[in-house]
Amino acid sequence: TQLRYSFLLLIAALVGLFVTFLLAWFAFFTLDDPGWLLASTAISIMTATHTAAVRFYGLAWVWALTLPFAAVFYGYATCVSAVRYWLGRGGQWKGRAQAERRG
C-alpha cells in the first residue's frame, strides 16, 4: 500500500533501488579512473553505514557487503506483490488475500 498500487511509483521505487544500491557496484566493475574511485567511495560509505546494523545482529562485518543482494530481493518481492495485485490476488497471508484489486 505504500506505493498506492501505482505503476509509476513501482517503477520509481525500482529505479531508486538500482541507483542507490546497485549502480555503484556496476560502476566499480566497469569504469576506469576517476569513475572507479567514485564508485569505490560510494561502496565504502554504503558498507560502513550498513555495518552498524550488521554488528547489532552479531554478524561479521563482511555481511555488510550483502546489502545489494537484499536490495535485489526487495525489488523482486515488490514486483511479485504488484503482479499478484494486478492479477486480483493481493497479498496472501494465511490463505487470505490482504489487498485484493479494487474496482
MMTF fields as JSON, N, C-alpha, C and O atoms, coordinates in Angstrom:
{
  "mmtfVersion": "1.0.0",
  "mmtfProducer": "UNKNOWN",
  "numBonds": 411,
  "numAtoms": 412,
  "numGroups": 103,
  "numChains": 1,
  "numModels": 1,
  "chainsPerModel": [1],
  "groupsPerChain": [103],
  "chainIdList": ["A"],
  "bondAtomList": [4, 2, 8, 6, 12, 10, 16, 14, 20, 18, 24, 22, 28, 26, 32, 30, 36, 34, 40, 38, 44, 42, 48, 46, 52, 50, 56, 54, 60, 58, 64, 62, 68, 66, 72, 70, 76, 74, 80, 78, 84, 82, 88, 86, 92, 90, 96, 94, 100, 98, 104, 102, 108, 106, 112, 110, 116, 114, 120, 118, 124, 122, 128, 126, 132, 130, 136, 134, 140, 138, 144, 142, 148, 146, 152, 150, 156, 154, 160, 158, 164, 162, 168, 166, 172, 170, 176, 174, 180, 178, 184, 182, 188, 186, 192, 190, 196, 194, 200, 198, 204, 202, 208, 206, 212, 210, 216, 214, 220, 218, 224, 222, 228, 226, 232, 230, 236, 234, 240, 238, 244, 242, 248, 246, 252, 250, 256, 254, 260, 258, 264, 262, 268, 266, 272, 270, 276, 274, 280, 278, 284, 282, 288, 286, 292, 290, 296, 294, 300, 298, 304, 302, 308, 306, 312, 310, 316, 314, 320, 318, 324, 322, 328, 326, 332, 330, 336, 334, 340, 338, 344, 342, 348, 346, 352, 350, 356, 354, 360, 358, 364, 362, 368, 366, 372, 370, 376, 374, 380, 378, 384, 382, 388, 386, 392, 390, 396, 394, 400, 398, 404, 402, 408, 406],
  "bondOrderList": [1, 1, 1, 1, 1, 1, 1, 1, 1, 1, 1, 1, 1, 1, 1, 1, 1, 1, 1, 1, 1, 1, 1, 1, 1, 1, 1, 1, 1, 1, 1, 1, 1, 1, 1, 1, 1, 1, 1, 1, 1, 1, 1, 1, 1, 1, 1, 1, 1, 1, 1, 1, 1, 1, 1, 1, 1, 1, 1, 1, 1, 1, 1, 1, 1, 1, 1, 1, 1, 1, 1, 1, 1, 1, 1, 1, 1, 1, 1, 1, 1, 1, 1, 1, 1, 1, 1, 1, 1, 1, 1, 1, 1, 1, 1, 1, 1, 1, 1, 1, 1, 1],
  "groupList": [{"groupName": "THR", "atomNameList": ["N", "CA", "C", "O"], "elementList": ["N", "C", "C", "O"], "formalChargeList": [0, 0, 0, 0], "bondAtomList": [1, 0, 2, 1, 3, 2], "bondOrderList": [1, 1, 2], "singleLetterCode": "T", "chemCompType": "L-PEPTIDE LINKING"}, {"groupName": "GLN", "atomNameList": ["N", "CA", "C", "O"], "elementList": ["N", "C", "C", "O"], "formalChargeList": [0, 0, 0, 0], "bondAtomList": [1, 0, 2, 1, 3, 2], "bondOrderList": [1, 1, 2], "singleLetterCode": "Q", "chemCompType": "L-PEPTIDE LINKING"}, {"groupName": "LEU", "atomNameList": ["N", "CA", "C", "O"], "elementList": ["N", "C", "C", "O"], "formalChargeList": [0, 0, 0, 0], "bondAtomList": [1, 0, 2, 1, 3, 2], "bondOrderList": [1, 1, 2], "singleLetterCode": "L", "chemCompType": "L-PEPTIDE LINKING"}, {"groupName": "ARG", "atomNameList": ["N", "CA", "C", "O"], "elementList": ["N", "C", "C", "O"], "formalChargeList": [0, 0, 0, 0], "bondAtomList": [1, 0, 2, 1, 3, 2], "bondOrderList": [1, 1, 2], "singleLetterCode": "R", "chemCompType": "L-PEPTIDE LINKING"}, {"groupName": "TYR", "atomNameList": ["N", "CA", "C", "O"], "elementList": ["N", "C", "C", "O"], "formalChargeList": [0, 0, 0, 0], "bondAtomList": [1, 0, 2, 1, 3, 2], "bondOrderList": [1, 1, 2], "singleLetterCode": "Y", "chemCompType": "L-PEPTIDE LINKING"}, {"groupName": "SER", "atomNameList": ["N", "CA", "C", "O"], "elementList": ["N", "C", "C", "O"], "formalChargeList": [0, 0, 0, 0], "bondAtomList": [1, 0, 2, 1, 3, 2], "bondOrderList": [1, 1, 2], "singleLetterCode": "S", "chemCompType": "L-PEPTIDE LINKING"}, {"groupName": "PHE", "atomNameList": ["N", "CA", "C", "O"], "elementList": ["N", "C", "C", "O"], "formalChargeList": [0, 0, 0, 0], "bondAtomList": [1, 0, 2, 1, 3, 2], "bondOrderList": [1, 1, 2], "singleLetterCode": "F", "chemCompType": "L-PEPTIDE LINKING"}, {"groupName": "ILE", "atomNameList": ["N", "CA", "C", "O"], "elementList": ["N", "C", "C", "O"], "formalChargeList": [0, 0, 0, 0], "bondAtomList": [1, 0, 2, 1, 3, 2], "bondOrderList": [1, 1, 2], "singleLetterCode": "I", "chemCompType": "L-PEPTIDE LINKING"}, {"groupName": "ALA", "atomNameList": ["N", "CA", "C", "O"], "elementList": ["N", "C", "C", "O"], "formalChargeList": [0, 0, 0, 0], "bondAtomList": [1, 0, 2, 1, 3, 2], "bondOrderList": [1, 1, 2], "singleLetterCode": "A", "chemCompType": "L-PEPTIDE LINKING"}, {"groupName": "VAL", "atomNameList": ["N", "CA", "C", "O"], "elementList": ["N", "C", "C", "O"], "formalChargeList": [0, 0, 0, 0], "bondAtomList": [1, 0, 2, 1, 3, 2], "bondOrderList": [1, 1, 2], "singleLetterCode": "V", "chemCompType": "L-PEPTIDE LINKING"}, {"groupName": "GLY", "atomNameList": ["N", "CA", "C", "O"], "elementList": ["N", "C", "C", "O"], "formalChargeList": [0, 0, 0, 0], "bondAtomList": [1, 0, 2, 1, 3, 2], "bondOrderList": [1, 1, 2], "singleLetterCode": "G", "chemCompType": "PEPTIDE LINKING"}, {"groupName": "TRP", "atomNameList": ["N", "CA", "C", "O"], "elementList": ["N", "C", "C", "O"], "formalChargeList": [0, 0, 0, 0], "bondAtomList": [1, 0, 2, 1, 3, 2], "bondOrderList": [1, 1, 2], "singleLetterCode": "W", "chemCompType": "L-PEPTIDE LINKING"}, {"groupName": "ASP", "atomNameList": ["N", "CA", "C", "O"], "elementList": ["N", "C", "C", "O"], "formalChargeList": [0, 0, 0, 0], "bondAtomList": [1, 0, 2, 1, 3, 2], "bondOrderList": [1, 1, 2], "singleLetterCode": "D", "chemCompType": "L-PEPTIDE LINKING"}, {"groupName": "PRO", "atomNameList": ["N", "CA", "C", "O"], "elementList": ["N", "C", "C", "O"], "formalChargeList": [0, 0, 0, 0], "bondAtomList": [1, 0, 2, 1, 3, 2], "bondOrderList": [1, 1, 2], "singleLetterCode": "P", "chemCompType": "L-PEPTIDE LINKING"}, {"groupName": "MET", "atomNameList": ["N", "CA", "C", "O"], "elementList": ["N", "C", "C", "O"], "formalChargeList": [0, 0, 0, 0], "bondAtomList": [1, 0, 2, 1, 3, 2], "bondOrderList": [1, 1, 2], "singleLetterCode": "M", "chemCompType": "L-PEPTIDE LINKING"}, {"groupName": "HIS", "atomNameList": ["N", "CA", "C", "O"], "elementList": ["N", "C", "C", "O"], "formalChargeList": [0, 0, 0, 0], "bondAtomList": [1, 0, 2, 1, 3, 2], "bondOrderList": [1, 1, 2], "singleLetterCode": "H", "chemCompType": "L-PEPTIDE LINKING"}, {"groupName": "CYS", "atomNameList": ["N", "CA", "C", "O"], "elementList": ["N", "C", "C", "O"], "formalChargeList": [0, 0, 0, 0], "bondAtomList": [1, 0, 2, 1, 3, 2], "bondOrderList": [1, 1, 2], "singleLetterCode": "C", "chemCompType": "L-PEPTIDE LINKING"}, {"groupName": "LYS", "atomNameList": ["N", "CA", "C", "O"], "elementList": ["N", "C", "C", "O"], "formalChargeList": [0, 0, 0, 0], "bondAtomList": [1, 0, 2, 1, 3, 2], "bondOrderList": [1, 1, 2], "singleLetterCode": "K", "chemCompType": "L-PEPTIDE LINKING"}, {"groupName": "GLU", "atomNameList": ["N", "CA", "C", "O"], "elementList": ["N", "C", "C", "O"], "formalChargeList": [0, 0, 0, 0], "bondAtomList": [1, 0, 2, 1, 3, 2], "bondOrderList": [1, 1, 2], "singleLetterCode": "E", "chemCompType": "L-PEPTIDE LINKING"}],
  "groupTypeList": [0, 1, 2, 3, 4, 5, 6, 2, 2, 2, 7, 8, 8, 2, 9, 10, 2, 6, 9, 0, 6, 2, 2, 8, 11, 6, 8, 6, 6, 0, 2, 12, 12, 13, 10, 11, 2, 2, 8, 5, 0, 8, 7, 5, 7, 14, 0, 8, 0, 15, 0, 8, 8, 9, 3, 6, 4, 10, 2, 8, 11, 9, 11, 8, 2, 0, 2, 13, 6, 8, 8, 9, 6, 4, 10, 4, 8, 0, 16, 9, 5, 8, 9, 3, 4, 11, 2, 10, 3, 10, 10, 1, 11, 17, 10, 3, 8, 1, 8, 18, 3, 3, 10],
  "groupIdList": [1, 2, 3, 4, 5, 6, 7, 8, 9, 10, 11, 12, 13, 14, 15, 16, 17, 18, 19, 20, 21, 22, 23, 24, 25, 26, 27, 28, 29, 30, 31, 32, 33, 34, 35, 36, 37, 38, 39, 40, 41, 42, 43, 44, 45, 46, 47, 48, 49, 50, 51, 52, 53, 54, 55, 56, 57, 58, 59, 60, 61, 62, 63, 64, 65, 66, 67, 68, 69, 70, 71, 72, 73, 74, 75, 76, 77, 78, 79, 80, 81, 82, 83, 84, 85, 86, 87, 88, 89, 90, 91, 92, 93, 94, 95, 96, 97, 98, 99, 100, 101, 102, 103],
  "secStructList": [7, 6, 6, 6, 6, 7, 2, 2, 2, 2, 2, 2, 2, 2, 2, 2, 2, 0, 0, 0, 0, 0, 2, 2, 2, 2, 2, 2, 2, 2, 7, 7, 6, 6, 2, 2, 2, 2, 2, 2, 2, 2, 2, 2, 2, 2, 2, 2, 2, 2, 2, 2, 2, 2, 2, 2, 6, 6, 7, 7, 4, 4, 4, 4, 4, 4, 2, 2, 2, 2, 2, 2, 2, 2, 2, 2, 2, 2, 2, 2, 2, 2, 2, 2, 2, 2, 6, 6, 7, 7, 7, 3, 3, 6, 6, 3, 3, 1, 1, 7, 7, 7, 7],
  "xCoordList": [0.816, 0.0, 0.854, 0.348, 2.113, 2.972, 3.093, 3.195, 3.083, 3.172, 1.794, 1.676, 0.771, -0.616, -1.03, -1.818, -0.515, -0.878, -0.614, -1.291, 0.364, 0.687, 1.853, 2.904, 1.653, 2.718, 3.898, 5.052, 3.62, 4.699, 5.514, 6.739, 4.836, 5.57, 6.383, 7.462, 5.868, 6.618, 7.905, 8.98, 7.795, 8.984, 9.961, 11.167, 9.452, 10.315, 11.037, 12.221, 10.334, 10.957, 12.052, 13.119, 11.79, 12.791, 14.013, 15.145, 13.791, 14.916, 15.703, 16.934, 14.99, 15.651, 16.512, 17.628, 16.001, 16.792, 18.043, 19.132, 17.883, 19.028, 20.083, 21.266, 19.653, 20.598, 21.281, 22.488, 20.507, 21.05, 21.985, 23.045, 21.604, 22.34, 23.144, 24.059, 22.834, 23.494, 24.373, 25.347, 24.063, 24.809, 26.286, 27.154, 26.571, 27.972, 28.756, 29.907, 28.133, 28.81, 29.01, 30.06, 28.004, 28.127, 29.281, 30.103, 29.331, 30.401, 31.765, 32.763, 31.807, 33.056, 33.7, 34.919, 32.873, 33.403, 33.536, 34.13, 33.0, 33.028, 33.786, 34.195, 33.98, 34.606, 36.086, 36.563, 36.799, 38.19, 38.214, 37.167, 39.43, 39.551, 38.947, 39.068, 38.318, 38.007, 36.678, 36.334, 35.936, 34.657, 34.802, 33.963, 35.869, 36.117, 36.339, 35.857, 37.066, 37.329, 36.032, 35.814, 35.187, 33.899, 33.024, 32.373, 33.01, 32.236, 32.781, 32.008, 34.087, 34.7, 34.312, 34.036, 34.293, 33.89, 32.435, 32.106, 31.571, 30.15, 29.95, 29.162, 30.656, 30.549, 31.07, 30.482, 32.153, 32.71, 31.731, 31.548, 31.107, 30.132, 28.917, 28.435, 28.425, 27.269, 27.581, 26.76, 28.744, 29.133, 29.316, 28.88, 29.954, 30.182, 28.87, 28.739, 27.908, 26.64, 25.832, 25.078, 25.972, 25.236, 25.917, 25.293, 27.176, 27.922, 27.298, 27.352, 26.716, 26.083, 24.95, 24.832, 24.127, 23.032, 23.575, 23.055, 24.609, 25.222, 25.797, 25.625, 26.463, 27.027, 25.925, 26.07, 24.831, 23.709, 23.216, 22.845, 23.215, 22.761, 23.883, 23.687, 25.06, 26.155, 26.818, 27.385, 26.755, 27.348, 28.708, 29.023, 29.5, 30.796, 30.571, 29.563, 31.5, 31.353, 31.174, 30.554, 31.711, 31.642, 30.186, 29.912, 29.266, 27.849, 27.319, 26.296, 27.99, 27.57, 27.663, 26.98, 28.494, 28.63, 27.43, 27.31, 26.549, 25.389, 24.204, 23.162, 24.332, 23.223, 22.668, 21.447, 23.481, 22.915, 22.053, 21.066, 22.418, 21.596, 20.237, 19.217, 20.235, 18.968, 18.116, 16.896, 18.75, 18.009, 17.402, 16.27, 18.149, 17.618, 16.433, 15.409, 16.57, 15.463, 14.242, 13.119, 14.456, 13.347, 12.663, 11.434, 13.442, 12.863, 12.053, 10.963, 12.586, 11.87, 10.561, 9.514, 10.612, 9.409, 8.374, 7.174, 8.823, 7.911, 7.235, 6.033, 7.996, 7.414, 6.422, 5.35, 6.767, 5.854, 4.56, 3.474, 4.669, 3.484, 2.618, 1.393, 3.251, 2.496, 1.782, 0.619, 2.467, 1.848, 0.669, -0.381, 0.835, -0.27, -1.463, -2.609, -1.202, -2.289, -2.987, -4.216, -2.202, -2.789, -3.59, -4.531, -3.217, -3.953, -5.164, -5.89, -5.376, -6.543, -6.367, -7.347, -5.139, -4.903, -4.438, -4.561, -3.913, -3.448, -2.358, -1.816, -2.047, -1.057, -1.682, -2.76, -1.024, -1.557, -0.951, 0.26, -1.81, -1.357, -2.319, -3.51, -1.805, -2.612, -3.78, -4.885, -3.524, -4.538, -5.583, -6.539, -5.417, -6.389, -5.705, -4.552, -6.424, -5.894, -6.054, -7.144, -4.954, -4.984, -5.301, -5.849, -4.97, -5.176, -5.679, -4.944, -6.921, -7.478, -7.637, -7.829, -7.555, -7.628, -8.98, -10.032, -8.913, -10.144, -10.672, -9.922, -12.001, -12.782, -12.37, -13.092],
  "yCoordList": [-1.207, 0.0, 1.262, 2.348, 1.139, 2.32, 2.943, 4.163, 2.124, 2.635, 2.963, 3.351, 2.809, 3.127, 2.439, 2.992, 1.253, 0.443, 1.168, 0.919, 2.057, 2.864, 2.245, 1.954, 2.048, 1.527, 2.498, 2.071, 3.794, 4.787, 4.8, 4.916, 4.68, 4.63, 3.34, 3.339, 2.249, 0.989, 1.154, 0.765, 1.73, 1.952, 2.886, 2.643, 3.949, 4.888, 4.189, 4.437, 3.321, 2.593, 1.656, 1.564, 0.965, 0.042, 0.79, 0.348, 1.913, 2.737, 3.256, 3.27, 3.68, 4.151, 3.075, 3.351, 1.851, 0.743, 0.51, 0.311, 0.535, 0.316, 1.403, 1.107, 2.64, 3.754, 3.747, 3.965, 3.496, 3.57, 2.414, 2.628, 1.195, 0.03, -0.726, -1.468, -0.561, -1.38, -0.6, -1.15, 0.644, 1.419, 1.548, 1.472, 1.741, 1.873, 0.59, 0.65, -0.574, -1.839, -2.027, -2.493, -1.664, -1.746, -0.861, -1.284, 0.366, 1.292, 0.779, 0.933, 0.178, -0.344, -1.364, -1.375, -2.217, -3.278, -2.878, -3.622, -1.721, -1.368, -0.087, 0.099, 0.788, 2.079, 2.094, 1.304, 3.019, 3.297, 4.546, 5.075, 5.014, 6.261, 7.404, 7.39, 8.374, 8.574, 7.938, 7.966, 7.371, 6.752, 5.614, 5.439, 4.838, 3.729, 4.228, 3.626, 5.327, 5.895, 6.381, 6.17, 7.02, 7.488, 6.301, 6.345, 5.254, 4.055, 3.403, 2.964, 3.336, 2.758, 3.539, 2.956, 4.85, 5.696, 5.438, 5.321, 5.352, 5.095, 3.735, 3.611, 2.721, 1.383, 1.392, 0.76, 2.094, 2.183, 2.838, 2.369, 3.913, 4.606, 3.714, 3.617, 3.064, 2.179, 1.041, 0.715, 0.45, -0.659, -0.187, -0.856, 0.955, 1.48, 1.787, 1.518, 2.342, 2.671, 1.42, 1.417, 0.379, -0.863, -1.715, -2.608, -1.445, -2.216, -2.11, -3.073, -0.981, -0.823, -1.828, -2.434, -2.006, -2.977, -4.397, -5.234, -4.667, -5.999, -6.319, -7.43, -5.37, -5.577, -5.772, -6.582, -5.038, -5.16, -6.603, -7.092, -7.278, -8.667, -9.672, -10.878, -9.171, -10.045, -10.78, -11.855, -10.22, -10.853, -10.237, -9.145, -10.931, -10.407, -9.232, -9.187, -8.293, -7.074, -7.371, -6.585, -8.502, -8.822, -8.945, -8.788, -9.221, -9.292, -7.943, -7.893, -6.862, -5.539, -5.442, -4.62, -6.265, -6.26, -6.896, -6.799, -7.541, -8.206, -7.268, -7.701, -6.02, -5.072, -5.009, -4.959, -5.01, -5.011, -6.242, -6.147, -7.39, -8.588, -8.427, -8.873, -7.792, -7.512, -6.571, -6.723, -5.603, -4.673, -5.399, -5.116, -6.333, -7.116, -7.96, -8.023, -8.605, -9.407, -8.534, -8.909, -7.382, -6.48, -6.017, -5.957, -5.691, -5.299, -6.428, -6.206, -7.642, -8.818, -9.028, -9.227, -8.984, -9.185, -8.099, -8.375, -6.882, -5.787, -6.035, -5.808, -6.497, -6.807, -7.96, -7.902, -8.999, -10.137, -9.686, -10.103, -8.849, -8.329, -7.515, -7.632, -6.693, -5.885, -6.771, -6.53, -7.79, -8.699, -9.428, -9.573, -9.886, -10.568, -9.632, -10.053, -8.376, -7.405, -7.219, -7.218, -7.061, -6.849, -8.063, -7.927, -9.242, -10.455, -10.677, -11.659, -9.768, -9.838, -10.696, -11.006, -11.087, -11.958, -11.217, -11.746, -10.021, -9.259, -9.975, -10.985, -9.442, -10.077, -11.238, -11.099, -12.365, -13.558, -13.707, -13.585, -13.969, -14.25, -15.251, -14.974, -16.409, -17.489, -17.845, -18.117, -17.841, -18.249, -17.2, -17.483, -15.994, -14.928, -13.787, -13.457, -13.191, -12.032, -10.793, -10.505, -10.061, -8.876, -7.599, -6.658, -7.554, -6.329, -6.722, -6.656, -7.125, -7.513, -6.291, -5.175, -6.52, -5.424, -4.734, -5.371, -3.409, -2.614, -2.358, -2.266, -2.245, -1.823, -1.991, -1.604],
  "zCoordList": [0.0, 0.0, 0.0, -0.288, 0.312, 0.332, -1.056, -1.18, -2.087, -3.459, -4.029, -5.191, -3.223, -3.605, -4.899, -5.667, -5.148, -6.32, -7.632, -8.63, -7.633, -8.808, -9.579, -9.008, -10.882, -11.731, -11.768, -11.726, -11.846, -11.893, -10.601, -10.638, -9.46, -8.198, -8.079, -7.487, -8.637, -8.654, -9.453, -8.996, -10.644, -11.478, -10.769, -10.78, -10.155, -9.432, -8.28, -8.048, -7.564, -6.453, -6.954, -6.347, -8.054, -8.603, -9.127, -8.93, -9.789, -10.254, -9.051, -9.067, -8.011, -6.796, -6.154, -5.714, -6.098, -5.559, -6.398, -5.859, -7.719, -8.602, -8.41, -8.243, -8.434, -8.32, -6.956, -6.858, -5.909, -4.557, -4.217, -3.63, -4.58, -4.094, -5.144, -4.787, -6.421, -7.439, -8.405, -8.92, -8.662, -9.648, -9.278, -10.148, -8.001, -7.58, -7.868, -8.301, -7.627, -7.915, -9.413, -9.854, -10.184, -11.639, -12.117, -12.929, -11.608, -11.984, -11.518, -12.222, -10.349, -9.798, -10.738, -10.914, -11.338, -12.199, -13.666, -14.445, -14.064, -15.484, -15.815, -16.961, -14.856, -15.158, -14.808, -13.993, -15.45, -15.11, -14.235, -13.863, -13.907, -13.147, -13.932, -15.157, -13.34, -11.921, -11.495, -10.314, -12.441, -12.098, -11.11, -10.226, -11.257, -10.348, -8.927, -7.967, -8.798, -7.475, -6.829, -5.636, -7.604, -7.09, -6.672, -5.628, -7.48, -7.143, -5.876, -5.025, -5.746, -4.545, -3.301, -2.252, -3.422, -2.301, -1.926, -0.746, -2.922, -2.657, -1.992, -1.055, -2.47, -1.88, -0.444, 0.434, -0.207, 1.148, 2.109, 3.232, 1.671, 2.52, 2.769, 3.897, 1.716, 1.847, 2.823, 3.68, 2.696, 3.563, 5.004, 5.94, 5.178, 6.525, 7.243, 8.437, 6.531, 7.179, 7.509, 8.482, 6.73, 6.985, 8.054, 8.627, 8.32, 9.309, 10.697, 11.462, 11.039, 12.353, 12.544, 13.609, 11.53, 11.622, 11.685, 12.424, 10.917, 10.91, 12.291, 12.793, 12.893, 14.233, 15.271, 16.186, 15.133, 16.064, 16.128, 17.195, 14.985, 14.934, 15.19, 15.04, 15.578, 15.966, 14.813, 15.009, 13.629, 12.453, 12.147, 12.621, 11.366, 10.926, 9.972, 9.267, 9.951, 9.147, 7.664, 6.947, 7.194, 5.769, 5.289, 4.099, 6.2, 5.835, 5.357, 4.674, 5.699, 5.228, 3.709, 3.098, 3.102, 1.642, 0.939, -0.282, 1.69, 1.08, 0.886, 0.394, 1.252, 1.109, -0.315, -0.463, -1.364, -2.718, -3.008, -3.736, -2.445, -2.639, -1.964, -2.488, -0.806, -0.129, -0.971, -1.03, -1.619, -2.482, -3.677, -4.066, -4.259, -5.385, -4.92, -5.6, -3.766, -3.246, -2.961, -3.297, -2.346, -2.04, -3.327, -3.387, -4.35, -5.638, -6.248, -6.777, -6.174, -6.691, -5.929, -6.544, -4.61, -3.801, -4.076, -4.086, -4.296, -4.62, -5.959, -6.099, -6.944, -8.263, -8.178, -8.782, -7.44, -7.284, -6.62, -7.024, -5.619, -4.944, -5.901, -5.885, -6.731, -7.699, -8.713, -9.037, -9.213, -10.187, -9.552, -10.178, -8.317, -7.634, -7.483, -7.644, -7.177, -7.055, -8.4, -8.469, -9.474, -10.804, -11.272, -12.054, -10.793, -11.146, -10.241, -10.395, -9.304, -8.431, -7.2, -6.522, -6.894, -5.744, -4.506, -3.401, -4.651, -3.496, -2.724, -3.174, -1.563, -0.703, 0.044, 0.621, 0.04, 0.701, 2.095, 2.28, 3.056, 4.408, 5.004, 5.144, 5.353, 5.917, 5.006, 5.476, 3.695, 2.735, 2.411, 1.689, 2.93, 2.662, 1.921, 2.197, 0.983, 0.254, 1.122, 1.615, 1.306, 2.161, 1.398, 1.972, 0.131, -0.656, -2.037, -3.023, -2.094, -3.381, -4.266, -3.784, -5.558, -6.522, -6.449, -6.398, -6.447, -6.384, -7.774, -8.745, -7.845, -8.962, -10.312, -11.231]
}
